């Protein structure tokens, strides 16, 4: 937000007259805020608990169902971070 308000020129004008969506994906939640023409739109902002932890839980469940193996959440998370699709 600081870079937006301290910027000048066309970008600042566009942002002052337009819409900004700030998305904050986290491990346990995904949060978002909508600002339209410099006004916070609370009814369009919110949070969801369907975040990374839910995805890891689902992956763990699918692996157990399909392969009969139990893999820890930390191992799945590490594989995702390292972009590994096997082992």
C-alpha positions as CSV (number, residue, x, y, z in Angstrom):
1,X,0.0,0.0,0.0
2,X,2.9,2.3,0.8
3,X,4.2,2.0,-2.8
4,X,0.8,2.8,-4.2
5,X,0.2,6.0,-2.2
6,X,3.8,7.2,-2.7
7,X,3.8,6.6,-6.4
8,X,3.0,9.4,-8.9
9,X,1.8,9.7,-12.4
10,X,-0.6,7.4,-14.3
11,X,-0.3,4.5,-11.9
12,X,-1.5,6.6,-8.9
13,X,-4.4,8.1,-10.9
14,X,-5.5,4.6,-12.2
15,X,-5.4,3.2,-8.7
16,X,-7.3,6.2,-7.2
17,X,-10.1,5.7,-9.7
18,X,-9.9,1.9,-10.1
19,X,-10.1,-1.2,-8.0
20,X,-7.4,-2.9,-6.0
21,X,-7.6,-6.4,-4.7
22,X,-5.0,-7.5,-2.1
23,X,-4.7,-11.2,-1.7
24,X,-2.8,-12.8,1.2
25,X,-2.5,-16.6,0.8
26,X,-1.3,-18.3,4.0
27,X,-0.9,-21.8,5.4
28,X,-4.2,-21.8,7.4
29,X,-6.2,-19.1,5.6
30,X,-6.5,-17.0,2.5
31,X,-7.5,-13.4,3.1
32,X,-8.5,-10.7,0.6
33,X,-9.3,-7.0,0.7
34,X,-11.0,-5.0,-2.0
35,X,-10.5,-1.2,-2.3
36,X,-12.6,0.6,-4.9
37,X,-11.9,4.2,-5.6
38,X,-9.9,4.5,-2.4
39,X,-12.7,3.1,-0.3
40,X,-12.5,-0.2,1.6
41,X,-15.3,-2.6,0.4
42,X,-15.9,-4.7,3.5
43,X,-18.7,-6.7,1.8
44,X,-16.3,-7.8,-0.9
45,X,-13.4,-8.6,1.4
46,X,-13.0,-11.7,3.5
47,X,-11.2,-14.9,4.5
48,X,-11.3,-18.5,3.7
49,X,-10.0,-21.5,5.7
50,X,-9.5,-23.4,2.5
51,X,-5.8,-22.7,2.3
52,X,-2.6,-24.6,2.0
53,X,-3.2,-26.8,5.1
54,X,-6.5,-28.0,3.6
55,X,-4.8,-28.8,0.3
56,X,-2.0,-30.8,2.1
57,X,-4.7,-32.7,4.0
58,X,-6.5,-33.6,0.8
59,X,-3.2,-34.8,-0.9
60,X,-2.5,-36.9,2.1
61,X,-5.9,-38.5,2.0
62,X,-5.7,-39.2,-1.8
63,X,-2.2,-40.8,-1.4
64,X,-3.5,-43.1,1.4
65,X,-6.6,-44.1,-0.7
66,X,-4.7,-44.7,-3.9
67,X,-1.4,-46.1,-2.7
68,X,-2.2,-47.3,0.8
69,X,0.7,-45.2,2.2
70,X,0.7,-42.6,4.9
71,X,2.9,-39.6,4.3
72,X,3.4,-36.8,6.9
73,X,2.1,-33.3,6.2
74,X,5.6,-32.0,6.5
75,X,6.9,-34.3,3.9
76,X,4.1,-33.3,1.5
77,X,4.7,-29.6,2.2
78,X,8.5,-30.1,1.6
79,X,7.8,-31.8,-1.8
80,X,5.5,-29.0,-2.8
81,X,8.1,-26.4,-1.9
82,X,10.8,-28.3,-3.8
83,X,8.5,-28.8,-6.8
84,X,8.8,-32.6,-6.6
85,X,6.1,-34.8,-8.0
86,X,7.5,-38.1,-6.9
87,X,9.0,-39.6,-3.7
